Amino acid sequence: MADISELELDALWDEFHTAVNMTSNELAAWLRTSDAGERTEALPEQAGAEQGRHVLAILQKRRMDLTDDDIAVMREVVDTVDAERERVRVAEAVQDPEWRHRMMSMGHDPVRAS
């Protein structure tokens, strides 16, 4: 596993699960919905962007089963959600559905209480 201590991994695990405030079922449903078109729909395991599918996979894992790629995605999601929360207020998120949908595609619904 990556050069990360158990203490750092515990902190990252907690930060990730705070930033990702959608359940695995909610995220899976969102990825399928966001990827559905008028004529076609992706297979459930292929729905959504790669990052969203990776977040979903992490949500379904135990901490002891994480890979280096999982840890990198977790850091990226935590950093992105933190930066976006500072940049955009919840009231603005409601008025910008595209931004909210991008955030939801990585498991964070900005209008949900954190």
N, C-alpha and C positions, 0 to 999 in steps of 0.2 A: 504494500500500500504506500501511498505518497508519504513524503517526509512530513508527517503530521503527528503530533503527540495525542495521546488519548484525551487529554484535557482540551486541546484545540478541537479535536473531532467532536467531543461532547458539546462544546460551545457552538460549533458550526451546525451540528444536528439540530440543536434547539433554535438557532437563528433561522435555519431553513424551514423548520416546521412552524415558526411564527410568520415568516414571510409568505409561505405557501399556506393560505388560509382556506383553501378549498379541499374537500376530501378527495380521495382517489376516485370515488364514484362520480362526484361532481365534475372533476377535471376530465375524466374519460367521456362523460356525456357532453361536456363543452367541446372537447376536441372533435368528437363525431359531428356535433351540430355545426361547428364553425367550418368544417371541411365538406359539408353536404352541399351539393349544387342542385340546380334544377333537374339535370339529367343523370347525374352520377353521384355516387357516395363512396368514399374510400372504405376499405375493409376496416373494421374497428381497431385492429392492432396497427394500422397504417394511417389512422386519422390524425390530423393536426400536424403542426410543425415538429421537426425532430427534437427540439429542445423540450417542447411540451410532452412528447412521448417519453423522453428521458426523465423528466420530473415525475411523471406518472409511475414509471418503473421504480424510481427511488422511493416514492411513497409506499410502494408495495414491498419494500425490502426491510430487513432488520439492519440496524447500524453495523453489525459485525460482518455483513455481506457486501458492504460498499466497495466499489472499485475506485481506482484513481480517476477515471472519467466521471464517476458519480460525484466525487468530491469537487472536481473542477466545475461541474454543472451547478452543484449546490452553492459554491462561492459566487458564481456568475449570477445566479438567481437572487441571492441575498443582496449582492451589490446593486443589481439593477432595481430591485424593489425598493431598497433604501433610497437610492438616488431619485427614483421617480416619485416616491412619497414626499420627498423634500421639495421637488419641483412642481408638482401638481396637487392641488387641494381636492378633497372629495367632491365638493360642489362642482368643480370644473370637470371632474371625471364623469359625472352624470351627464354633462352637456357635451362630452366628447366620447361617444360610444366606440369609435375606432381605437382610441387610446385604452379605454377600459377593456376592450376585447383583446388587445395585444397583451395586456397585463394578465388577463384571465387565461391566456394561452400558456402561461408559465405557472399557473396555479394560484395567482393572487387576484382576488376580486377587491378592487380598491374601495368599493362602496360598502363592503362588509366591515363591521367593527373588528379591529385587530385585537 
